[in-house]
Amino acid sequence: MSETMPSAVPPVPPAPPLVHPPRRTLRRRLAAWYRGRSLRSRLAALTALAVAVAIALCALTCWFIVEQRMYDLLRKDLGNGITHIPPGIAFNGDGCASTPQEALANAKKAQSAIGASQPFGGGKLQDIQLVSADGRTVCVPADATRAIVVDPADLTLQPGKTTVRSGTYTDGDSALIRVSWLFDRNARPSGIALTAAPTKPVEESLQQLALILGAVAAVGVVGAGLTGRLIARSALKPVDDLTDVVEHIARTEEVGTTIPVTGNDEIARLSTSFNSMSTALANSRDRQTRLIADAGHELRTPLTSLRTNVDLLIRSNDTGRPLPEATRTKLLGNMKAQMQELTLLIGDLLQLSRPDSPKPGQNLAVVALHEIAGRAVDRARLRGPGLVFELDIAPWYVHGDGAALERAVINLLDNAVKYSPPGGVVDVRLHEGLLTVRDHGPGIPQDELQYVFDRFWRSPSSRQLPGSGLGLSIVAQSVRDAGGEVSLGPARDGGPGAQATVRLPGRPVAP
């Protein structure tokens, strides 16, 4: 008889654990609330919090000092306690009768005998209570309306010792109790004395003090919050003005708008920096607009000439009347020259489009300025074959962009070649980082020296000469990028011509 095996039941995979979203703690909620507030509200809240902490610390310190002082006075007022059994008191029933009335009367005699002082804040005698050594007999003052609750630990006090403890009366009021041993005439321990002073006046005074301090703290925190709000509003007024100006610039794109600056604090420094930035942006936009306008003007002339020549060639082909070979060759030569001029102009524009300050490490290296000057002179000789170049070049190594510096030196030499008379002399000297290029041409009028490094500026007397007016601008930018200085003026020896001076930091030997 065959048995049917039960089919295997696949195991049920365990359910994935429930993932509860993390609860936002109180700290995160406070941080989120703080970030959502305005700067003025943050300053007011921080001011109120700081004042609250300061007031709370001062109030707690004051309360604890007063509490300690009041209880110290209360302990001092309790004295040293009773050490001997007063006359007329005997715990054998002679001095403390069995009836409560007699016991109170005997205790009153004992109290008068020891001369107890008045407690702190009260107008009645201290409460004194005598207890026999076995704790069975208790004597209390006759005028007492309540008794001191005896602690069993009081009976275990070592003879000759005195202690102070907190306790209560039979009616539930708290008290400060001094416990001391009593000795008879033969110096034998016969019982203990409880000297008590009620602490209720002290507690009430401390409660009143706590209420006063709490009220003062609450008023101080509220006042600090309002004062912080007013101070924040006054202190952040320049920031509001700055925000208004920034929003105005964002809406209207009118860069160059500034705000008045008063004082020399952090807000004044921020306003000054913003004014400088706004002015720099306005100047940059003006330079950009002027560059675009000047570039368009300079590009228009060669493009117009190119278009005229191309139209002439196309018209000659369309009409079937080809131009004479000499005329055609001249047109093509003019077109090539104009294309070269456009190429140079576009290269100059690309050179000037770089940022004024290169990024750290970008194309910067130690280069030999004397080698750059030598290569530039070789190229200048090809452009001015009839000129004489007198060289006096000493080794000098600088840290900069070699290609940009070579372009700058070539532009200086091109400028000297352009304005030198036929057969003239060009002096090139390099000593201790001072590079001078001097020609013997007509020179530069004194009233035009301030414009020589401006982009697209060309002297009225030289506008018929080739060039775009960007060469000296490229020189100035390249020298500034290398940390140097450049100037252009009349010859130093008083002779004819102009002299360009470039000073670059470096050293005479390679590092």
Secondary structure, 3 states (H helix, E strand, C coil): CCCCCCCCCCCCCCCCCCCCCCCCCHHHHHHHHHHCCCHHHHHHHHHHHHHHHHHHHHHHHHHHHHHHHHHHHHHHHHCCCCCECCCCCCCCCCCCCCCHHHHHHHHHHHHHHHCCCCCCCCCCCCEEEEEECCCCCEECCCCCCCCECCCHHHHHCCCCCEEEEEEEECCCCEEEEEEEEEECCCCCEEEEEEEEEECHHHHHHHHHHHHHHHHHHHHHHHHHHHHHHHHHHHHCHHHHHHHHHHHHHHHHCCCCCCCCCCCCCHHHHHHHHHHHHHHHHHHHHHHHHHHHHHHHHHHHHHHHHHHHHHHHHHHHHHHCCCCCHHHHHHHHHHHHHHHHHHHHHHHHHHHHCCCCCCCCCCCCEEEEHHHHHHHHHHHHHHHCCCCEEEEEECCCEEEECHHHHHHHHHHHHHHHHHHCCCCCEEEEEEECCEEEEECCCCCCCHHHHHHCCCCCCCCHHHCCCCCCCCHHHHHHHHHHHCCCEEEEEECCCCCCCEEEEEECCEECCCC
